[in-house]
Amino acid sequence: MSAFFRHLGLVAAAAGAVTFAAARIAQAEDASAWSNDSRSSIRLIAGSSADDAALLHAGIEMKLLPGWHTYWRYPGDSGVPPRFDFSGSDNLKSAKVLFPAPQVHTDEAGSTIGYEGSVVFPVDVTPKDPGKPVTLKLKADYAVCDKLCVPAEGSAALTVAPGASKEDAAVKAAKARVPKHVSDAAAGLTAKRVTGGAKPLVMVDLPAPANAPVSVFVEGPTADWALPIPKPAQGAPAGHRHFSFELDGLPPGVDPNKGPFDLTFTVVEGQQAYEVTTRLD
């Protein structure tokens, strides 16, 4: 090899090292600055990724003042789900926001589904060019509620790249709380109408220990469905639990006595959660 080509090789290697080092420096922060509202704060955090990863990991961390809560992707009786916009990001092909298992919040206004205290929403980040870091630029619109609900917004920016992150444990813990999708056959979950009329009653049967805390949430085929939160019901055989809800909150023109409808159930059992889509004939 000539001295000229050896020189080019050394230059290219040095350039690659500089690019990688820049990515590491950009990610060395591991977290953006907090974007503070009077009742909540939001920021971006980086997870760890392998050096050759085509998928990077991040999280949207939200903290709420005591007594305040925010919403899941489906809010329940009232409220609005959070909206996360990454459209201004650099080198971003896609950012998939995941929702950890929520909890029920009940007050005189009804029951809503969401989070209290703090929550991390994991984000799966796919770069356009896997050889370069991604600069995430987030705009968030959400609501926080106590006795009343108020809109909140925040913005954050963070560069994520392959390598280790001090925030990885928080991202992994949040991802472990995201309900795993399973088939209705594997879950053993069934749903069927047990009455007719304008608001048919649907009974849900699922395997679950009698003494374990269990919550069930249901979503319709599209976002314009607003189904009630299923409530515990009697009559389940040993090793099973029953929940019921009225087939109410359907979009205009949809007959609740016809179908079939594909309903998605999220089941939370203590620290475990799963998601199953089943057909209601």
LUMNU-371887 format. One record per residue (C-alpha): residue number from 1; x, y, z; residue in three letters. Coordinates in Angstrom, 2 decimals, padded with zeros to 5 digits. Example, Ala and Ser with C-alpha at 12.3 -4.5 7.8 and 13.67 -1.06 7.14 Angstrom:
+------+---------+---------+---------+------+
| resi |      px |      py |      pz | resn |
+------+---------+---------+---------+------+
|    1 |  012.30 | -004.50 |  007.80 |  ALA |
|    2 |  013.67 | -001.06 |  007.14 |  SER |
+------+---------+---------+---------+------+
***
This chain:
+------+---------+---------+---------+------+
| resi |      px |      py |      pz | resn |
+------+---------+---------+---------+------+
|    1 |  000.00 |  000.00 |  000.00 |  MET |
|    2 |  001.36 |  003.41 | -000.92 |  SER |
|    3 |  002.05 |  006.06 |  001.67 |  ALA |
|    4 | -000.76 |  008.13 |  000.10 |  PHE |
|    5 | -003.40 |  005.45 |  000.72 |  PHE |
|    6 | -002.07 |  004.71 |  004.19 |  ARG |
|    7 | -002.47 |  008.42 |  004.92 |  HIS |
|    8 | -006.08 |  008.35 |  003.66 |  LEU |
|    9 | -006.82 |  005.35 |  005.85 |  GLY |
|   10 | -005.45 |  007.09 |  008.92 |  LEU |
|   11 | -007.50 |  010.21 |  008.15 |  VAL |
|   12 | -010.69 |  008.17 |  007.72 |  ALA |
|   13 | -010.07 |  006.28 |  010.96 |  ALA |
|   14 | -009.44 |  009.52 |  012.81 |  ALA |
|   15 | -012.60 |  011.04 |  011.37 |  ALA |
|   16 | -014.60 |  008.01 |  012.46 |  GLY |
|   17 | -013.12 |  008.21 |  015.94 |  ALA |
|   18 | -013.99 |  011.90 |  016.16 |  VAL |
|   19 | -017.57 |  011.22 |  015.00 |  THR |
|   20 | -018.01 |  008.41 |  017.55 |  PHE |
|   21 | -016.43 |  010.50 |  020.30 |  ALA |
|   22 | -018.76 |  013.38 |  019.44 |  ALA |
|   23 | -021.71 |  011.06 |  019.71 |  ALA |
|   24 | -020.50 |  009.84 |  023.10 |  ARG |
|   25 | -019.96 |  013.43 |  024.28 |  ILE |
|   26 | -023.43 |  014.40 |  023.05 |  ALA |
|   27 | -024.93 |  011.51 |  024.95 |  GLN |
|   28 | -022.77 |  012.03 |  028.03 |  ALA |
|   29 | -025.50 |  014.22 |  029.48 |  GLU |
|   30 | -027.84 |  011.17 |  029.52 |  ASP |
|   31 | -030.76 |  013.51 |  030.31 |  ALA |
|   32 | -032.09 |  016.81 |  029.05 |  SER |
|   33 | -032.89 |  019.76 |  031.26 |  ALA |
|   34 | -036.28 |  019.64 |  032.99 |  TRP |
|   35 | -039.11 |  021.50 |  031.32 |  SER |
|   36 | -041.09 |  022.77 |  034.30 |  ASN |
|   37 | -044.78 |  023.54 |  034.62 |  ASP |
|   38 | -046.30 |  024.80 |  037.86 |  SER |
|   39 | -047.58 |  021.30 |  038.69 |  ARG |
|   40 | -045.36 |  018.97 |  036.69 |  SER |
|   41 | -041.98 |  018.59 |  035.00 |  SER |
|   42 | -040.88 |  016.67 |  031.93 |  ILE |
|   43 | -037.53 |  015.70 |  030.39 |  ARG |
|   44 | -035.90 |  013.22 |  028.03 |  LEU |
|   45 | -033.52 |  010.51 |  029.28 |  ILE |
|   46 | -031.27 |  008.15 |  027.33 |  ALA |
|   47 | -031.13 |  004.40 |  027.68 |  GLY |
|   48 | -028.13 |  002.20 |  026.89 |  SER |
|   49 | -027.70 |  000.62 |  023.46 |  SER |
|   50 | -025.14 | -001.69 |  021.89 |  ALA |
|   51 | -022.48 | -000.01 |  019.78 |  ASP |
|   52 | -023.90 | -001.58 |  016.60 |  ASP |
|   53 | -027.56 | -001.07 |  017.52 |  ALA |
|   54 | -029.97 |  000.03 |  014.80 |  ALA |
|   55 | -032.51 |  000.71 |  017.59 |  LEU |
|   56 | -031.76 |  003.23 |  020.33 |  LEU |
|   57 | -033.53 |  003.57 |  023.67 |  HIS |
|   58 | -034.81 |  006.65 |  025.44 |  ALA |
|   59 | -037.56 |  007.71 |  027.80 |  GLY |
|   60 | -039.87 |  010.62 |  028.55 |  ILE |
|   61 | -039.75 |  011.19 |  032.30 |  GLU |
|   62 | -042.62 |  013.06 |  033.93 |  MET |
|   63 | -042.88 |  014.13 |  037.57 |  LYS |
|   64 | -046.09 |  015.37 |  039.18 |  LEU |
|   65 | -046.73 |  017.25 |  042.39 |  LEU |
|   66 | -048.34 |  015.21 |  045.20 |  PRO |
|   67 | -052.07 |  014.79 |  044.62 |  GLY |
|   68 | -051.86 |  015.36 |  040.88 |  TRP |
|   69 | -052.16 |  012.74 |  038.16 |  HIS |
|   70 | -051.92 |  012.50 |  034.38 |  THR |
|   71 | -053.45 |  010.13 |  031.85 |  TYR |
|   72 | -052.79 |  006.86 |  030.05 |  TRP |
|   73 | -053.24 |  006.48 |  026.27 |  ARG |
|   74 | -056.97 |  006.01 |  027.05 |  TYR |
|   75 | -058.09 |  008.25 |  029.92 |  PRO |
|   76 | -061.29 |  006.55 |  031.11 |  GLY |
|   77 | -064.39 |  008.49 |  032.14 |  ASP |
|   78 | -062.80 |  011.85 |  031.35 |  SER |
|   79 | -059.50 |  013.49 |  030.47 |  GLY |
|   80 | -057.17 |  013.55 |  027.48 |  VAL |
|   81 | -054.22 |  011.31 |  026.64 |  PRO |
|   82 | -050.74 |  012.86 |  026.35 |  PRO |
|   83 | -049.46 |  013.83 |  022.91 |  ARG |
|   84 | -045.76 |  013.52 |  022.15 |  PHE |
|   85 | -044.42 |  015.17 |  019.00 |  ASP |
|   86 | -040.90 |  014.38 |  017.73 |  PHE |
|   87 | -041.35 |  015.89 |  014.26 |  SER |
|   88 | -038.54 |  018.43 |  014.74 |  GLY |
|   89 | -035.89 |  015.78 |  015.52 |  SER |
|   90 | -032.67 |  015.22 |  013.56 |  ASP |
|   91 | -031.76 |  011.89 |  011.93 |  ASN |
|   92 | -034.97 |  010.32 |  013.26 |  LEU |
|   93 | -036.84 |  007.69 |  011.24 |  LYS |
|   94 | -039.35 |  006.87 |  013.97 |  SER |
|   95 | -039.95 |  007.29 |  017.70 |  ALA |
|   96 | -042.39 |  004.79 |  019.21 |  LYS |
|   97 | -043.67 |  005.86 |  022.64 |  VAL |
|   98 | -044.69 |  002.99 |  024.93 |  LEU |
|   99 | -047.10 |  003.28 |  027.87 |  PHE |
|  100 | -046.35 |  001.47 |  031.15 |  PRO |
|  101 | -049.22 | -000.24 |  032.94 |  ALA |
|  102 | -051.49 |  002.45 |  034.43 |  PRO |
|  103 | -053.62 |  002.62 |  037.56 |  GLN |
|  104 | -057.18 |  003.73 |  038.29 |  VAL |
|  105 | -057.79 |  007.09 |  039.93 |  HIS |
|  106 | -061.30 |  007.51 |  041.38 |  THR |
|  107 | -062.88 |  010.67 |  042.76 |  ASP |
|  108 | -066.30 |  012.34 |  042.80 |  GLU |
|  109 | -066.03 |  013.02 |  039.05 |  ALA |
|  110 | -065.60 |  009.32 |  038.19 |  GLY |
|  111 | -062.75 |  006.96 |  037.41 |  SER |
|  112 | -059.80 |  007.76 |  035.19 |  THR |
|  113 | -056.77 |  005.80 |  034.04 |  ILE |
|  114 | -053.27 |  007.14 |  034.40 |  GLY |
|  115 | -050.28 |  007.81 |  036.62 |  TYR |
|  116 | -049.48 |  009.56 |  039.88 |  GLU |
|  117 | -046.15 |  010.75 |  041.29 |  GLY |
|  118 | -043.80 |  010.02 |  038.41 |  SER |
|  119 | -043.73 |  007.94 |  035.24 |  VAL |
|  120 | -041.27 |  007.15 |  032.46 |  VAL |
|  121 | -042.64 |  006.49 |  028.96 |  PHE |
|  122 | -040.07 |  004.36 |  027.10 |  PRO |
|  123 | -039.27 |  005.45 |  023.54 |  VAL |
|  124 | -037.93 |  003.11 |  020.85 |  ASP |
|  125 | -035.79 |  005.31 |  018.58 |  VAL |
|  126 | -034.96 |  004.27 |  015.01 |  THR |
|  127 | -032.36 |  006.47 |  013.26 |  PRO |
|  128 | -032.51 |  007.32 |  009.58 |  LYS |
|  129 | -028.75 |  006.73 |  009.45 |  ASP |
|  130 | -027.69 |  004.16 |  012.08 |  PRO |
|  131 | -024.12 |  005.44 |  011.85 |  GLY |
|  132 | -025.05 |  008.81 |  013.29 |  LYS |
|  133 | -026.61 |  009.91 |  016.60 |  PRO |
|  134 | -030.23 |  011.06 |  016.81 |  VAL |
|  135 | -031.15 |  014.41 |  018.30 |  THR |
|  136 | -034.62 |  014.03 |  019.79 |  LEU |
|  137 | -036.65 |  017.22 |  019.98 |  LYS |
|  138 | -039.84 |  016.69 |  021.97 |  LEU |
|  139 | -042.96 |  018.79 |  022.23 |  LYS |
|  140 | -045.42 |  017.38 |  024.77 |  ALA |
|  141 | -049.03 |  018.34 |  025.39 |  ASP |
|  142 | -050.74 |  016.66 |  028.33 |  TYR |
|  143 | -053.14 |  017.29 |  031.19 |  ALA |
|  144 | -052.63 |  017.15 |  034.95 |  VAL |
|  145 | -055.49 |  016.83 |  037.37 |  CYS |
|  146 | -056.30 |  017.20 |  041.05 |  ASP |
|  147 | -059.74 |  018.59 |  041.85 |  LYS |
|  148 | -059.67 |  020.12 |  038.40 |  LEU |
|  149 | -057.78 |  019.39 |  035.21 |  CYS |
|  150 | -055.45 |  021.87 |  033.56 |  VAL |
|  151 | -053.48 |  021.62 |  030.32 |  PRO |
|  152 | -049.71 |  021.38 |  030.48 |  ALA |
|  153 | -046.96 |  021.44 |  027.91 |  GLU |
|  154 | -043.23 |  020.94 |  027.80 |  GLY |
|  155 | -040.32 |  020.66 |  025.43 |  SER |
|  156 | -036.97 |  018.90 |  025.63 |  ALA |
|  157 | -034.02 |  018.00 |  023.42 |  ALA |
|  158 | -031.46 |  015.24 |  023.83 |  LEU |
|  159 | -028.93 |  013.54 |  021.57 |  THR |
|  160 | -028.94 |  009.75 |  021.85 |  VAL |
|  161 | -026.28 |  007.45 |  020.43 |  ALA |
|  162 | -024.95 |  003.92 |  021.00 |  PRO |
|  163 | -023.25 |  003.40 |  024.34 |  GLY |
|  164 | -024.00 |  003.30 |  028.05 |  ALA |
|  165 | -026.27 |  005.67 |  029.95 |  SER |
|  166 | -026.63 |  006.38 |  033.66 |  LYS |
|  167 | -030.40 |  006.54 |  033.11 |  GLU |
|  168 | -030.64 |  003.04 |  031.62 |  ASP |
|  169 | -032.08 |  001.46 |  034.79 |  ALA |
|  170 | -035.03 |  003.87 |  034.75 |  ALA |
|  171 | -035.72 |  003.20 |  031.07 |  VAL |
|  172 | -035.50 | -000.58 |  031.54 |  LYS |
|  173 | -037.73 | -000.52 |  034.64 |  ALA |
|  174 | -040.37 |  001.45 |  032.74 |  ALA |
|  175 | -040.17 | -000.89 |  029.75 |  LYS |
|  176 | -040.66 | -003.87 |  032.05 |  ALA |
|  177 | -043.96 | -002.28 |  033.10 |  ARG |
|  178 | -045.24 | -002.02 |  029.52 |  VAL |
|  179 | -047.97 | -004.67 |  029.04 |  PRO |
|  180 | -046.80 | -007.58 |  026.91 |  LYS |
|  181 | -049.06 | -008.49 |  023.99 |  HIS |
|  182 | -050.35 | -012.07 |  024.10 |  VAL |
|  183 | -053.02 | -013.94 |  022.17 |  SER |
|  184 | -056.47 | -014.38 |  023.66 |  ASP |
|  185 | -055.91 | -018.15 |  023.62 |  ALA |
|  186 | -052.66 | -017.85 |  025.57 |  ALA |
|  187 | -054.22 | -015.41 |  028.04 |  ALA |
|  188 | -057.36 | -017.49 |  028.46 |  GLY |
|  189 | -059.44 | -014.30 |  028.31 |  LEU |
|  190 | -062.97 | -014.32 |  026.88 |  THR |
|  191 | -065.57 | -011.59 |  026.47 |  ALA |
|  192 | -069.24 | -012.03 |  025.59 |  LYS |
|  193 | -072.52 | -010.14 |  025.74 |  ARG |
|  194 | -074.79 | -011.38 |  028.50 |  VAL |
|  195 | -077.68 | -008.94 |  027.88 |  THR |
|  196 | -079.10 | -007.03 |  024.92 |  GLY |
|  197 | -080.70 | -003.62 |  024.65 |  GLY |
|  198 | -079.25 | -000.17 |  024.02 |  ALA |
|  199 | -076.25 | -000.85 |  026.28 |  LYS |
|  200 | -075.53 | -004.59 |  026.34 |  PRO |
|  201 | -073.60 | -005.90 |  029.32 |  LEU |
|  202 | -070.30 | -007.58 |  028.45 |  VAL |
|  203 | -068.82 | -010.16 |  030.81 |  MET |
|  204 | -065.06 | -010.76 |  030.81 |  VAL |
|  205 | -063.58 | -014.00 |  032.17 |  ASP |
|  206 | -059.85 | -014.37 |  032.79 |  LEU |
|  207 | -057.56 | -016.60 |  034.83 |  PRO |
|  208 | -056.43 | -014.79 |  037.98 |  ALA |
|  209 | -055.95 | -015.69 |  041.65 |  PRO |
|  210 | -058.82 | -014.66 |  043.90 |  ALA |
|  211 | -056.68 | -012.69 |  046.36 |  ASN |
|  212 | -054.49 | -010.76 |  043.88 |  ALA |
|  213 | -055.14 | -007.13 |  042.95 |  PRO |
|  214 | -056.34 | -007.10 |  039.33 |  VAL |
|  215 | -057.40 | -004.20 |  037.11 |  SER |
|  216 | -058.85 | -004.51 |  033.61 |  VAL |
|  217 | -059.09 | -001.76 |  030.98 |  PHE |
|  218 | -060.80 | -002.03 |  027.59 |  VAL |
|  219 | -060.35 | -000.11 |  024.34 |  GLU |
|  220 | -062.40 | -000.24 |  021.16 |  GLY |
|  221 | -061.23 | -000.85 |  017.59 |  PRO |
|  222 | -060.56 |  002.88 |  017.01 |  THR |
|  223 | -059.72 |  005.93 |  019.13 |  ALA |
|  224 | -063.27 |  007.32 |  018.90 |  ASP |
|  225 | -064.61 |  004.52 |  021.11 |  TRP |
|  226 | -064.98 |  005.51 |  024.79 |  ALA |
|  227 | -065.82 |  002.33 |  026.68 |  LEU |
|  228 | -066.35 |  002.28 |  030.46 |  PRO |
|  229 | -063.76 |  000.80 |  032.80 |  ILE |
|  230 | -064.70 | -002.83 |  033.55 |  PRO |
|  231 | -065.72 | -003.50 |  037.15 |  LYS |
|  232 | -065.29 | -006.70 |  039.20 |  PRO |
|  233 | -068.26 | -009.05 |  038.94 |  ALA |
|  234 | -069.40 | -012.13 |  040.83 |  GLN |
|  235 | -069.79 | -015.73 |  039.68 |  GLY |
|  236 | -066.29 | -016.60 |  038.46 |  ALA |
|  237 | -065.13 | -020.22 |  038.86 |  PRO |
|  238 | -062.11 | -021.04 |  041.02 |  ALA |
|  239 | -058.90 | -019.62 |  039.60 |  GLY |
|  240 | -060.74 | -017.06 |  037.47 |  HIS |
|  241 | -062.04 | -013.51 |  037.84 |  ARG |
|  242 | -065.03 | -011.82 |  036.22 |  HIS |
|  243 | -065.30 | -008.20 |  035.13 |  PHE |
|  244 | -068.22 | -006.51 |  033.40 |  SER |
|  245 | -068.95 | -003.29 |  031.52 |  PHE |
|  246 | -071.73 | -001.82 |  029.42 |  GLU |
|  247 | -071.15 | -001.58 |  025.69 |  LEU |
|  248 | -071.52 |  002.18 |  025.83 |  ASP |
|  249 | -069.56 |  005.08 |  024.34 |  GLY |
|  250 | -069.57 |  003.72 |  020.79 |  LEU |
|  251 | -069.18 |  006.06 |  017.80 |  PRO |
|  252 | -072.41 |  007.38 |  016.24 |  PRO |
|  253 | -074.11 |  004.86 |  013.97 |  GLY |
|  254 | -072.49 |  001.76 |  015.51 |  VAL |
|  255 | -075.05 | -000.79 |  016.71 |  ASP |
|  256 | -073.85 | -002.31 |  020.03 |  PRO |
|  257 | -075.82 | -005.50 |  019.34 |  ASN |
|  258 | -074.04 | -006.19 |  016.08 |  LYS |
|  259 | -070.43 | -006.82 |  015.30 |  GLY |
|  260 | -068.00 | -008.40 |  015.42 |  PRO |
|  261 | -065.85 | -005.87 |  017.31 |  PHE |
|  262 | -062.16 | -006.26 |  018.11 |  ASP |
|  263 | -061.64 | -005.13 |  021.70 |  LEU |
|  264 | -058.25 | -004.69 |  023.36 |  THR |
|  265 | -058.01 | -005.55 |  027.05 |  PHE |
|  266 | -055.12 | -004.52 |  029.29 |  THR |
|  267 | -054.87 | -006.63 |  032.44 |  VAL |
|  268 | -052.73 | -005.45 |  035.35 |  VAL |
|  269 | -051.94 | -008.00 |  038.08 |  GLU |
|  270 | -049.71 | -006.40 |  040.68 |  GLY |
|  271 | -046.38 | -005.71 |  038.96 |  GLN |
|  272 | -047.28 | -007.79 |  035.90 |  GLN |
|  273 | -049.37 | -006.66 |  032.94 |  ALA |
|  274 | -050.43 | -008.01 |  029.57 |  TYR |
|  275 | -052.49 | -006.86 |  026.62 |  GLU |
|  276 | -054.82 | -009.03 |  024.54 |  VAL |
|  277 | -057.09 | -008.32 |  021.59 |  THR |
|  278 | -060.18 | -010.51 |  021.32 |  THR |
|  279 | -063.26 | -010.51 |  019.12 |  ARG |
|  280 | -066.66 | -009.73 |  020.54 |  LEU |
|  281 | -069.16 | -011.43 |  018.21 |  ASP |
+------+---------+---------+---------+------+
***
